């Protein structure tokens, strides 16, 4: 999702995350977000419960080629 969205900071420094973005990120009331300042912008990173992450890499290719000097 590379869609530009403009929001307004309230007098209480609150921001409403638009529905399109909440839906795309599967964000719900009570979810936690990390806010990271990066090059004069704010990046919101949804924090997920570790139990929700179970099997999210299922089927991922895990064999990699290693240099001989890295083999144990």
N, CA, C and O atoms as a Tinker XYZ file with bonds, in Angstrom:
   288  protein
     1  N      0.850000   -1.175000    0.000000    73     2
     2  CA     0.000000    0.000000    0.000000    64     1     3
     3  C      0.894000    1.236000    0.000000    63     2     4     5
     4  O      1.547000    1.531000    1.001000    81     3
     5  N      0.926000    1.942000   -1.095000    73     3     6
     6  CA     1.712000    3.169000   -1.196000    64     5     7
     7  C      0.807000    4.364000   -1.416000    63     6     8     9
     8  O      1.141000    5.282000   -2.166000    81     7
     9  N     -0.328000    4.346000   -0.764000    73     7    10
    10  CA    -1.311000    5.403000   -0.961000    64     9    11
    11  C     -1.040000    6.556000   -0.002000    63    10    12    13
    12  O     -0.810000    6.342000    1.188000    81    11
    13  N     -1.068000    7.766000   -0.521000    73    11    14
    14  CA    -0.861000    8.963000    0.295000    64    13    15
    15  C     -2.160000    9.310000    1.019000    63    14    16    17
    16  O     -3.215000    9.409000    0.393000    81    15
    17  N     -2.083000    9.492000    2.320000    73    15    18
    18  CA    -3.244000    9.849000    3.121000    64    17    19
    19  C     -2.852000   11.009000    4.026000    63    18    20    21
    20  O     -1.785000   10.988000    4.640000    81    19
    21  N     -3.709000   12.019000    4.111000    73    19    22
    22  CA    -3.441000   13.166000    4.973000    64    21    23
    23  C     -4.383000   13.126000    6.162000    63    22    24    25
    24  O     -5.588000   12.937000    6.002000    81    23
    25  N     -3.832000   13.304000    7.356000    73    23    26
    26  CA    -4.625000   13.363000    8.577000    64    25    27
    27  C     -4.257000   14.636000    9.327000    63    26    28    29
    28  O     -3.276000   15.299000    8.990000    81    27
    29  N     -5.047000   14.976000   10.346000    73    27    30
    30  CA    -4.827000   16.179000   11.139000    64    29    31
    31  C     -4.544000   15.788000   12.579000    63    30    32    33
    32  O     -5.208000   14.911000   13.129000    81    31
    33  N     -3.569000   16.430000   13.185000    73    31    34
    34  CA    -3.265000   16.216000   14.596000    64    33    35
    35  C     -4.234000   17.073000   15.403000    63    34    36    37
    36  O     -4.343000   18.278000   15.173000    81    35
    37  N     -4.938000   16.453000   16.351000    73    35    38
    38  CA    -5.919000   17.177000   17.170000    64    37    39
    39  C     -5.217000   18.014000   18.236000    63    38    40    41
    40  O     -3.998000   17.942000   18.389000    81    39
    41  N     -5.996000   18.809000   18.970000    73    39    42
    42  CA    -5.432000   19.631000   20.047000    64    41    43
    43  C     -4.856000   18.757000   21.162000    63    42    44    45
    44  O     -4.052000   19.231000   21.964000    81    43
    45  N     -5.259000   17.487000   21.219000    73    43    46
    46  CA    -4.720000   16.533000   22.196000    64    45    47
    47  C     -3.600000   15.686000   21.574000    63    46    48    49
    48  O     -3.185000   14.681000   22.152000    81    47
    49  N     -3.116000   16.094000   20.402000    73    47    50
    50  CA    -2.055000   15.402000   19.680000    64    49    51
    51  C     -2.458000   13.987000   19.276000    63    50    52    53
    52  O     -1.622000   13.084000   19.245000    81    51
    53  N     -3.728000   13.798000   18.970000    73    51    54
    54  CA    -4.223000   12.510000   18.505000    64    53    55
    55  C     -4.405000   12.543000   17.001000    63    54    56    57
    56  O     -4.659000   13.596000   16.416000    81    55
    57  N     -4.271000   11.383000   16.381000    73    55    58
    58  CA    -4.436000   11.240000   14.937000    64    57    59
    59  C     -5.380000   10.068000   14.695000    63    58    60    61
    60  O     -5.263000    9.030000   15.345000    81    59
    61  N     -6.302000   10.231000   13.772000    73    59    62
    62  CA    -7.202000    9.142000   13.398000    64    61    63
    63  C     -6.616000    8.435000   12.189000    63    62    64    65
    64  O     -6.305000    9.058000   11.174000    81    63
    65  N     -6.470000    7.122000   12.317000    73    63    66
    66  CA    -5.961000    6.323000   11.206000    64    65    67
    67  C     -7.151000    6.004000   10.299000    63    66    68    69
    68  O     -8.113000    5.386000   10.753000    81    67
    69  N     -7.108000    6.409000    9.036000    73    67    70
    70  CA    -8.241000    6.192000    8.135000    64    69    71
    71  C     -8.597000    4.711000    7.973000    63    70    72    73
    72  O     -7.743000    3.833000    8.100000    81    71
    73  N     -9.868000    4.460000    7.691000    73    71    74
    74  CA   -10.401000    3.107000    7.578000    64    73    75
    75  C     -9.631000    2.252000    6.577000    63    74    76    77
    76  O     -9.349000    1.087000    6.860000    81    75
    77  N     -9.286000    2.800000    5.419000    73    75    78
    78  CA    -8.549000    2.025000    4.410000    64    77    79
    79  C     -7.252000    1.463000    4.979000    63    78    80    81
    80  O     -6.891000    0.317000    4.713000    81    79
    81  N     -6.558000    2.275000    5.761000    73    79    82
    82  CA    -5.279000    1.844000    6.316000    64    81    83
    83  C     -5.496000    0.869000    7.460000    63    82    84    85
    84  O     -4.787000   -0.132000    7.565000    81    83
    85  N     -6.476000    1.150000    8.323000    73    83    86
    86  CA    -6.781000    0.219000    9.416000    64    85    87
    87  C     -7.147000   -1.151000    8.869000    63    86    88    89
    88  O     -6.727000   -2.174000    9.409000    81    87
    89  N     -7.925000   -1.172000    7.803000    73    87    90
    90  CA    -8.337000   -2.437000    7.193000    64    89    91
    91  C     -7.146000   -3.153000    6.569000    63    90    92    93
    92  O     -6.977000   -4.358000    6.760000    81    91
    93  N     -6.325000   -2.427000    5.832000    73    91    94
    94  CA    -5.167000   -3.037000    5.167000    64    93    95
    95  C     -4.185000   -3.620000    6.175000    63    94    96    97
    96  O     -3.556000   -4.644000    5.909000    81    95
    97  N     -4.050000   -2.974000    7.331000    73    95    98
    98  CA    -3.103000   -3.442000    8.344000    64    97    99
    99  C     -3.758000   -4.325000    9.393000    63    98   100   101
   100  O     -3.100000   -4.778000   10.330000    81    99
   101  N     -5.070000   -4.571000    9.235000    73    99   102
   102  CA    -5.817000   -5.398000   10.185000    64   101   103
   103  C     -5.628000   -4.888000   11.615000    63   102   104   105
   104  O     -5.345000   -5.661000   12.530000    81   103
   105  N     -5.789000   -3.567000   11.792000    73   103   106
   106  CA    -5.608000   -2.913000   13.084000    64   105   107
   107  C     -6.955000   -2.702000   13.744000    63   106   108   109
   108  O     -7.928000   -2.333000   13.087000    81   107
   109  N     -7.009000   -2.940000   15.059000    73   107   110
   110  CA    -8.256000   -2.843000   15.823000    64   109   111
   111  C     -8.034000   -2.006000   17.077000    63   110   112   113
   112  O     -6.893000   -1.831000   17.505000    81   111
   113  N     -9.124000   -1.477000   17.682000    73   111   114
   114  CA    -8.973000   -0.723000   18.936000    64   113   115
   115  C     -8.217000   -1.548000   19.977000    63   114   116   117
   116  O     -8.489000   -2.735000   20.157000    81   115
   117  N     -7.285000   -0.920000   20.644000    73   115   118
   118  CA    -6.487000   -1.604000   21.656000    64   117   119
   119  C     -5.175000   -2.160000   21.134000    63   118   120   121
   120  O     -4.296000   -2.507000   21.923000    81   119
   121  N     -5.023000   -2.252000   19.801000    73   119   122
   122  CA    -3.752000   -2.719000   19.232000    64   121   123
   123  C     -2.645000   -1.722000   19.571000    63   122   124   125
   124  O     -2.896000   -0.526000   19.719000    81   123
   125  N     -1.449000   -2.218000   19.687000    73   123   126
   126  CA    -0.283000   -1.380000   19.986000    64   125   127
   127  C      0.480000   -1.083000   18.705000    63   126   128   129
   128  O      0.586000   -1.932000   17.820000    81   127
   129  N      1.013000    0.138000   18.617000    73   127   130
   130  CA     1.839000    0.561000   17.493000    64   129   131
   131  C      3.125000    1.163000   18.032000    63   130   132   133
   132  O      3.095000    1.909000   19.011000    81   131
   133  N      4.233000    0.857000   17.419000    73   131   134
   134  CA     5.476000    1.584000   17.679000    64   133   135
   135  C      5.498000    2.764000   16.716000    63   134   136   137
   136  O      5.106000    2.636000   15.556000    81   135
   137  N      5.956000    3.906000   17.201000    73   135   138
   138  CA     6.137000    5.076000   16.344000    64   137   139
   139  C      7.630000    5.365000   16.313000    63   138   140   141
   140  O      8.259000    5.588000   17.347000    81   139
   141  N      8.186000    5.357000   15.097000    73   139   142
   142  CA     9.619000    5.546000   14.930000    64   141   143
   143  C      9.853000    6.786000   14.075000    63   142   144   145
   144  O      9.378000    6.849000   12.941000    81   143
   145  N     10.586000    7.783000   14.604000    73   143   146
   146  CA    10.950000    8.924000   13.751000    64   145   147
   147  C     12.031000    8.482000   12.769000    63   146   148   149
   148  O     13.013000    7.850000   13.158000    81   147
   149  N     11.844000    8.818000   11.495000    73   147   150
   150  CA    12.796000    8.408000   10.468000    64   149   151
   151  C     12.853000    9.472000    9.384000    63   150   152   153
   152  O     11.874000    9.700000    8.674000    81   151
   153  N     14.003000   10.121000    9.262000    73   151   154
   154  CA    14.221000   11.134000    8.228000    64   153   155
   155  C     13.060000   12.124000    8.135000    63   154   156   157
   156  O     12.444000   12.267000    7.078000    81   155
   157  N     12.768000   12.794000    9.228000    73   155   158
   158  CA    11.748000   13.842000    9.281000    64   157   159
   159  C     10.336000   13.331000    9.011000    63   158   160   161
   160  O      9.493000   14.071000    8.505000    81   159
   161  N     10.074000   12.058000    9.349000    73   159   162
   162  CA     8.729000   11.512000    9.230000    64   161   163
   163  C      8.492000   10.529000   10.363000    63   162   164   165
   164  O      9.431000   10.138000   11.058000    81   163
   165  N      7.264000   10.136000   10.549000    73   163   166
   166  CA     6.914000    9.152000   11.568000    64   165   167
   167  C      6.486000    7.868000   10.885000    63   166   168   169
   168  O      5.695000    7.893000    9.943000    81   167
   169  N      7.003000    6.756000   11.354000    73   167   170
   170  CA     6.650000    5.452000   10.818000    64   169   171
   171  C      5.884000    4.707000   11.908000    63   170   172   173
   172  O      6.378000    4.561000   13.026000    81   171
   173  N      4.676000    4.232000   11.586000    73   171   174
   174  CA     3.866000    3.463000   12.518000    64   173   175
   175  C      4.060000    1.986000   12.229000    63   174   176   177
   176  O      3.881000    1.541000   11.095000    81   175
   177  N      4.428000    1.223000   13.256000    73   175   178
   178  CA     4.679000   -0.199000   13.085000    64   177   179
   179  C      3.740000   -0.976000   13.999000    63   178   180   181
   180  O      3.875000   -0.904000   15.221000    81   179
   181  N      2.786000   -1.720000   13.426000    73   179   182
   182  CA     1.882000   -2.506000   14.274000    64   181   183
   183  C      2.648000   -3.586000   15.028000    63   182   184   185
   184  O      3.460000   -4.300000   14.439000    81   183
   185  N      2.394000   -3.706000   16.316000    73   183   186
   186  CA     2.995000   -4.761000   17.130000    64   185   187
   187  C      2.021000   -5.914000   17.178000    63   186   188   189
   188  O      0.835000   -5.720000   17.449000    81   187
   189  N      2.501000   -7.090000   16.922000    73   187   190
   190  CA     1.649000   -8.278000   16.903000    64   189   191
   191  C      2.016000   -9.191000   18.063000    63   190   192   193
   192  O      3.180000   -9.285000   18.453000    81   191
   193  N      1.024000   -9.850000   18.598000    73   191   194
   194  CA     1.231000  -10.838000   19.643000    64   193   195
   195  C      2.023000  -11.989000   19.038000    63   194   196   197
   196  O      1.738000  -12.428000   17.924000    81   195
   197  N      3.005000  -12.469000   19.764000    73   195   198
   198  CA     3.865000  -13.531000   19.239000    64   197   199
   199  C      3.054000  -14.778000   18.888000    63   198   200   201
   200  O      3.418000  -15.509000   17.966000    81   199
   201  N      1.965000  -15.028000   19.607000    73   199   202
   202  CA     1.119000  -16.185000   19.300000    64   201   203
   203  C      0.435000  -16.019000   17.946000    63   202   204   205
   204  O      0.184000  -17.005000   17.253000    81   203
   205  N      0.134000  -14.779000   17.567000    73   203   206
   206  CA    -0.485000  -14.524000   16.261000    64   205   207
   207  C      0.498000  -14.763000   15.117000    63   206   208   209
   208  O      0.083000  -14.952000   13.974000    81   207
   209  N      1.787000  -14.754000   15.414000    73   207   210
   210  CA     2.812000  -14.930000   14.386000    64   209   211
   211  C      3.068000  -16.399000   14.073000    63   210   212   213
   212  O      3.788000  -16.717000   13.126000    81   211
   213  N      2.489000  -17.283000   14.853000    73   211   214
   214  CA     2.734000  -18.714000   14.672000    64   213   215
   215  C      2.345000  -19.147000   13.252000    63   214   216   217
   216  O      1.238000  -18.872000   12.791000    81   215
   217  N      3.241000  -19.804000   12.592000    73   215   218
   218  CA     3.053000  -20.378000   11.248000    64   217   219
   219  C      2.947000  -19.337000   10.136000    63   218   220   221
   220  O      2.572000  -19.690000    9.018000    81   219
   221  N      3.264000  -18.069000   10.398000    73   219   222
   222  CA     3.126000  -17.086000    9.326000    64   221   223
   223  C      4.199000  -17.243000    8.255000    63   222   224   225
   224  O      4.075000  -16.670000    7.173000    81   223
   225  N      5.240000  -18.001000    8.535000    73   223   226
   226  CA     6.271000  -18.278000    7.531000    64   225   227
   227  C      6.156000  -19.691000    6.973000    63   226   228   229
   228  O      7.071000  -20.176000    6.307000    81   227
   229  N      5.046000  -20.344000    7.242000    73   227   230
   230  CA     4.857000  -21.715000    6.794000    64   229   231
   231  C      5.035000  -21.802000    5.278000    63   230   232   233
   232  O      4.463000  -21.015000    4.523000    81   231
   233  N      5.833000  -22.765000    4.855000    73   231   234
   234  CA     6.077000  -22.956000    3.429000    64   233   235
   235  C      7.256000  -22.155000    2.892000    63   234   236   237
   236  O      7.608000  -22.282000    1.720000    81   235
   237  N      7.867000  -21.333000    3.738000    73   235   238
   238  CA     9.004000  -20.526000    3.295000    64   237   239
   239  C     10.218000  -21.428000    3.048000    63   238   240   241
   240  O     10.485000  -22.348000    3.821000    81   239
   241  N     10.934000  -21.159000    1.979000    73   239   242
   242  CA    12.142000  -21.915000    1.660000    64   241   243
   243  C     13.214000  -21.594000    2.696000    63   242   244   245
   244  O     13.565000  -20.429000    2.883000    81   243
   245  N     13.734000  -22.613000    3.367000    73   243   246
   246  CA    14.710000  -22.379000    4.443000    64   245   247
   247  C     16.097000  -22.927000    4.135000    63   246   248   249
   248  O     17.019000  -22.769000    4.935000    81   247
   249  N     16.248000  -23.558000    3.003000    73   247   250
   250  CA    17.583000  -24.046000    2.652000    64   249   251
   251  C     18.353000  -22.916000    1.979000    63   250   252   253
   252  O     17.858000  -22.269000    1.056000    81   251
   253  N     19.552000  -22.698000    2.451000    73   251   254
   254  CA    20.388000  -21.656000    1.867000    64   253   255
   255  C     21.775000  -22.241000    1.601000    63   254   256   257
   256  O     22.213000  -23.172000    2.277000    81   255
   257  N     22.442000  -21.685000    0.622000    73   255   258
   258  CA    23.809000  -22.104000    0.351000    64   257   259
   259  C     24.741000  -21.368000    1.302000    63   258   260   261
   260  O     24.607000  -20.163000    1.513000    81   259
   261  N     25.667000  -22.090000    1.861000    73   259   262
   262  CA    26.625000  -21.495000    2.796000    64   261   263
   263  C     28.037000  -21.682000    2.261000    63   262   264   265
   264  O     28.346000  -22.677000    1.606000    81   263
   265  N     28.871000  -20.718000    2.552000    73   263   266
   266  CA    30.279000  -20.849000    2.210000    64   265   267
   267  C     30.874000  -21.956000    3.060000    63   266   268   269
   268  O     30.456000  -22.159000    4.199000    81   267
   269  N     31.861000  -22.683000    2.506000    73   267   270
   270  CA    32.469000  -23.810000    3.219000    64   269   271
   271  C     33.009000  -23.398000    4.577000    63   270   272   273
   272  O     32.935000  -24.174000    5.530000    81   271
   273  N     33.556000  -22.181000    4.684000    73   271   274
   274  CA    34.139000  -21.772000    5.965000    64   273   275
   275  C     33.080000  -21.417000    7.006000    63   274   276   277
   276  O     33.418000  -21.125000    8.153000    81   275
   277  N     31.808000  -21.438000    6.622000    73   275   278
   278  CA    30.714000  -21.138000    7.568000    64   277   279
   279  C     30.013000  -22.394000    8.053000    63   278   280   281
   280  O     29.115000  -22.325000    8.892000    81   279
   281  N     30.420000  -23.540000    7.530000    73   279   282
   282  CA    29.799000  -24.801000    7.931000    64   281   283
   283  C     30.346000  -25.250000    9.268000    63   282   284   285
   284  O     31.543000  -25.122000    9.526000    81   283
   285  N     29.503000  -25.763000   10.102000    73   283   286
   286  CA    29.922000  -26.232000   11.424000    64   285   287
   287  C     29.812000  -27.727000   11.467000    63   286   288
   288  O     30.115000  -28.339000   12.490000    81   287
